[in-house]
């Protein structure tokens, strides 16, 4: 049965074949939303169709703003869950985690999408203003710098009601349904399933607008944690 808090929406997820994004897509479809998933690899089409998402093969690294705007036109909400992924080079961390996010946000704004949720990373503040923690690898520095630049671009956009989520260390452990969700959270890990559940709750409740939120495993139920946030515009 569809959760009564959900109103049917058209939602577009970038990076829809990632582990968090696939779980989120399933949750949103189960709530009777119309969900499209952007993927780079045509081999992933069947997986998204099995999840009952509408697959859209579109490579953010090689697409124009017009291409992405066309896909986002008519959407009620967009989610940026794309990333270069572990093992990718420094250049791809910039071209996907920064430039891809900026392109997606720009297209969402041009398409008139009211709200965008961006998945970022814990630790971005550690590289702000040129800082570099001791022992941080070149690849991790590039990743955090790219995520920070994407955050700064999104928060400067007046045409979008945005929410930025900074998960802690991601695991494939079983979901606990208990989290710490706030602007300032301690270092911890979190199962990917719990991240997806928090995103689904943010969308369902329409809360968290204008917030940059850390997210780790904790003691508060997901529903209660999200209920304490302001309603999105």
N, C-alpha and C positions, 0 to 999 in steps of 0.2 A: 504494500500500500504506500502511496506517495505521502511523504511527510507534509502535513498541512502548512508548515511554515514556508515551504518552497512555492514560489510561483514559477510557472513554466518560462524558461528563458532560453535564448539562443546563446550558447557559450562556445568560444573558440580557444583551444589550448594549443600553444606552441610547444613543440617537443613532446608530442602526445604519446610517444612510445616509451618514454622513460618510466621507471618503476613507480615513482610518485604520481606522475601524470596518468598512467594507465589506471591506477587504483582510484584516483580522483574522477577520471572519466566514467568508470563503472558506477561510482556513487552518484554522480550527477545524472547519468542515464536512468538509474534506478528510481530517481526522483522525477522522472518523466521530462527532463530537460532535453532540448535539442542540442547535441554537442558535436562540434566538428574538431578534428584533430589534425594539426599540421605535422607532417613527417617529411624527412629528407629522403628516405629510402623507400622506394616503391615495394620492396619485399615485405614491408611492415603493414601494408594495406589490409591483408587478411586478418591480422591480429586485431586491428582496430574494428574491423567489421564484425568480428566475433564478440567484441565488447559493445557492439551496437552504436559505435561512433561513426560519423561520416568522415572518412579519411580524405585529406587534401595533401597531395604530394607537392611540397613547396620548400625549397632550400633557402633559408633566410640569408645564407652567405652569398647567394647568387640571384637574389630577387630584388626588384625595384620597390620603392615605396608604393607605387601604383599597384603592383602585383598583390602586395599584402593588404593594402587598403580595400581592394576588391573583395578579398576573402572575408575581411572583418566588417564590411558594410552590412548593417542590419543586426549585428550582434549586440546583446545586452551586456555582455561581460567578456573580458579576455583574460587569459592566464598565461604568463610567460614562465614555462617550466623547461625551456631548452637549455642545453649546456654542451660545451665541447667534450666533457667527460674525462674520466681518469685516463692518463696515458697520452692525452693530446698535447701537442706542442704549444709553445708560448703564443705563436701567431694565431692559432685557432681559439685560444682562450680569449683573445681580444676580438676576433671576428665573430664569435658566437656569443660569448657571455657579455660582452659590451656592445659591439656593433649590432648584433642580432636583436638584443633587447631594445636598443635605441630605435632601430628600424620598426620593430613591432609596436613600440609605444607611439612613435610618430604616425604610423598607419592607423592605429586605434584612434588617435586624436582626430585625424583627418576623416575617418569613417564615422565619427560621431559616437563611438562606443563610450557609454557613460562611466564605466569602471574597469580598472585593470589591476590584477593581483600579480605581483612579481615575486618569484622565488629567488632569494639571494643566498647569502651564506653568513654564518657567524664568523666574526673575525675581520670584517671589512674595515671597522674603525681602526684596526691596528696598523693599517697602511695609509691612513688619511694624512694629508699634508706631507707626503714624501717619507713618512716613517717606514721603517722596515725592522721588525723584530729580529733579534739575533737567532740565527739558525734556520730562518725561513728559506726554503728552497726557491730557486728562480721560478719554477713552475707554479708553486703555491702563491708566491708574490704576484705573479702575473694574473693568476685566477682571482685573487682578492682585489687587486687593483681594477680588474675588469668589472667585477661585481659592484665595487664601490662607484665606479664611473656610471654604470647603468642605474644605480640608485639615485645618484645626483641628477642625472638626466630626468628621471621619472618624477622626482619630487619637485622639480622646477616647472613641470607642466601644469598650467592652469585649467586645461580643457579636460582633464581626467580626474576622477575620484580614485585614488590609488591606495593600495595596501602593499607593503613590502614585508615579506616573511624571511627571517634569517634562522634557518634550522641549525641545530648543533650537529654533532657527528652522526651521520645517517647509518642505521643498521637495518638488517633484514629480520630482526627479532620479532616476536609476536607483539601485536598492538596491546597496549595497556589501557588506553583510553584516559590516561592521566598525564597532564602536561603542566608546564610552566610557560605561560604566554604573556610576555610583557616587554616593555622597551628595554629593560635591563634584566637579563637572566644570567645565572651562573653557567659555567662550562659543563656540558653534559651531552649525552647522546640522545637519540630519539629514533624509534622505528619508523621506517618510511610510511607504513600504513597509518600511523598516528598523524604524520604530517598531512597526508591526503585527507584524513578525517577532519582535521582542523580547517583546511582549505574549504572543504565542503560545508562546514558549519559557518564559516565566514560568509560564504556565498548565500547559504540558506537564510541566515539571520540578517544579512545586509549590514553587518557590523565591521568595524575596523578601518573605516575610511580615514585617510590621512595619517596612518600609523606605520611606523617602522618597528617591527616586533620580533624579538628573539623567541625561539621555540625549542624547548627541550623537554624530555620526560620530567614529570613532577608529580604533584599530589592532587591537583585540581582536575575535576572532570572537564572534558573538552567543552561541553555545553556551558558549564559555569564560567570557564575561562573566557570564552567568546562573549558571553552575556555581559561581562564587565566592560566591554569595549563600546565606544560610541557608535551609533548607527551611521552607516555610510550615507552620503548625500544622494 
